[in-house]
Amino acid sequence: MVTSSISEVFAEWIAGLEFADIPAAVIADVPPRVLDNLGVQLASLELPSTRAVLETVSAWGGEAQASVPGLERRLPAPSAAFAGGVMGNSFDYDDTHTPSMLHVHAVTISAALAAAEAANRTGREALVAIVAGFETALRVALTDPVRFELLGVQPSSFVGVFGATAAACRAMGLDARQVRNALGLAGNQASGLLQSVVDGTDAKTFNCGWAAHGGLVAAELASRGYTAPRQIFEGKFGLFPVHIGADVGAAAEVFADLGETWHTPDIAFKLHSACHHGHSFIDAIFELKRAHGLRPEDIEAIECEVIEQQVPIVCEPLAAKLDPATPYGARFSLPYLAAAACVLDEIGLDAYLPERLRDPRIRRVMERFRYTTRAEPGFPLRLPAHVTVTMADGRRLEARRDHCRGPGGEAIGLSDVERKYRANAGRILAKERIEAIAGACSRLEELPNVAELLALARPARVEPAAGA
């Protein structure tokens, strides 16, 4: 008797997933995520890194299949997915599934929408593809949610390519055998190092774009008969034994309740443009400001108690974190995030303007930053924050949080998501276009062609000349 491999179980589920199989609450949860993703992509048009990406994909040329914000003409679907993945992860302002520490919006939504538009799919079919991608990526990540980051690989890319592949396959209507081969090809592309977190360079967003691109490539090759390993997860040289040493039996349990348990609603939106490990501390400092009217000039010391696993991401090397060289580096610096939260009213995109990075008020508080460490058996399900601020008058003010807003029980509502979207999109688009995109997202399930939504965001800027 032949036992199905993990990828075959996944493939049967992905290929057979229908709109009616997905609970209404899960379906309703997806359009705000698409809106959030498009808002971040639009705001990224201000960045030199996005300009480099748009110029590159434009120079690649090819068949007009899928849309990218900022480009008037359409691109081949893999190119569009690549650009969308990079742009959607810009500013570290996308999402986090806390139990797996995975960011899935940028990679999966970009792949799903590019594939769906290229295949002339309806909004309903795009929704199904997105859910297929989310659930696949989250389950792979849940096999060992801490191990990926400890290895120095970026889960959003390393695991995200499986979500992108699942989404692309479902949007393209591939059968189970083709999906299995595509997942095997995804495993051969699983990649993405976290060194950019250390030096604050653009490569972290590249990882998400390349994973989205890889999902489209895997699906297209598999649709044409290209074969790949059937045991890409548990085989002798598969993902789990080679990269994380996970017990195959325990890993298989993560996939046992496909179609019964849905992880999509557990993905948390980000209300701060920063590494998720800093969000609880930002919220705690905002609480202190509301309660005590903190003035940054009166702060003599600020101490954060940090979980051991967070230290290499947001606290070390300390010299670099105390003097971040780039806006992206500042987003992964707890000294900067804590000091900026003491000075500013929100940690949005403007918190990383050049004048903010040089702001003497922020710099003064950063100089007074210290951290201690603690073990947290509940990591990453719990990301608590303990902040102690010593004031010039001798007072010691403390704030504790079990988690940041969102996954910790303080729900992030649709109004929060829409406010964030309008602020991001408003940096690029006129109000009429902003509201048209929001309206189309809210009606995503009813759209006869997903291209109707994507066309609204496409001509946001004059496109670069071909070959630039």
Helices and strands as residue ranges (DSSP letters): H 6-16, G 19-21, H 24-43, G 44-46, H 48-60, H 77-88, G 90-92, E 95-96, I 105-109, H 110-118, H 123-141, H 147-150, H 155-158, H 160-172, H 176-189, H 195-199, H 203-223, H 239-239, I 240-244, H 248-253, G 264-266, E 268-269, G 276-278, H 279-292, G 296-298, E 299-307, G 308-310, H 311-314, H 318-322, H 327-331, H 334-343, G 349-352, H 354-357, H 360-367, E 369-374, E 385-391, E 396-401, H 414-425, H 431-442, G 444-446, H 451-457, G 458-460
